[in-house]
Amino acid sequence: MKATTIKIEGKLLSELEAAKPESVSLSAHVREVLKKDLIRRRLAQASVSYEEFLEANPEEQVLLREWDEADLAGSPKRKRR
């Protein structure tokens, strides 16, 4: 497995140490912060992609409006045969 070392010093180091939970090492905390940032970036990109999809597929917007207006709390209505 490839590993890397990053030098953190000064004010940034002090702020990271102050921000991390006492029960977690600085390395583990930084790793978790970086993972969460990557997830945030992926979700932001997914949001942009979804907006582009909706713009390219207006029929999907119609279906979403129907879904928003649907009574999800009430009992389903049975279709008569």
C-alpha positions in Angstrom: 0.0 0.0 0.0 1.3 3.4 -0.9 1.7 5.9 1.9 2.7 9.5 2.2 3.9 11.8 4.9 2.6 15.4 5.0 4.3 18.0 7.2 1.9 20.1 9.2 3.2 22.8 11.4 2.5 26.1 13.1 -1.1 27.5 13.4 -2.6 24.8 11.2 -1.2 22.1 13.4 -2.4 23.8 16.5 -5.9 24.3 15.1 -6.1 20.6 14.0 -5.0 19.4 17.4 -7.6 21.6 19.1 -10.4 20.5 16.7 -9.8 16.7 16.9 -11.5 14.6 19.6 -9.2 13.7 22.4 -9.7 10.0 21.8 -8.4 10.2 18.2 -4.9 10.6 16.9 -4.0 13.5 14.8 -3.3 11.2 11.8 -6.7 9.5 12.1 -8.5 12.8 12.5 -6.8 14.3 9.4 -7.5 11.1 7.4 -11.2 11.3 8.4 -11.4 15.0 7.5 -9.9 14.3 4.1 -12.3 11.4 3.5 -15.3 13.6 4.4 -14.0 16.3 2.1 -13.8 13.9 -0.8 -17.3 12.7 -0.1 -18.5 16.3 0.0 -16.9 16.9 -3.3 -18.4 13.8 -4.9 -21.9 14.7 -3.6 -21.5 18.3 -5.0 -20.5 16.8 -8.4 -23.5 14.4 -8.2 -25.8 17.4 -7.6 -24.4 19.2 -10.6 -24.8 16.0 -12.7 -28.4 15.5 -11.5 -29.3 19.2 -12.3 -27.8 18.6 -15.8 -29.9 15.4 -16.1 -33.1 17.3 -15.2 -32.4 20.0 -17.7 -31.8 17.5 -20.4 -34.9 15.4 -19.5 -37.9 17.7 -18.9 -40.2 14.7 -18.6 -38.3 13.7 -15.4 -39.2 17.1 -13.9 -42.9 16.4 -14.6 -42.6 13.1 -12.8 -40.9 14.7 -9.9 -43.7 17.3 -9.6 -46.3 14.4 -9.6 -44.3 12.7 -6.9 -44.1 15.8 -4.8 -47.9 16.2 -5.0 -48.7 12.6 -4.2 -50.4 11.8 -1.0 -48.0 9.4 0.6 -49.6 9.5 4.0 -53.1 8.3 2.8 -54.1 4.8 2.0 -53.5 3.7 -1.6 -56.5 3.7 -3.8 -57.4 0.4 -5.5 -58.0 0.4 -9.2 -61.3 -1.1 -10.1 -61.3 -3.8 -12.7 
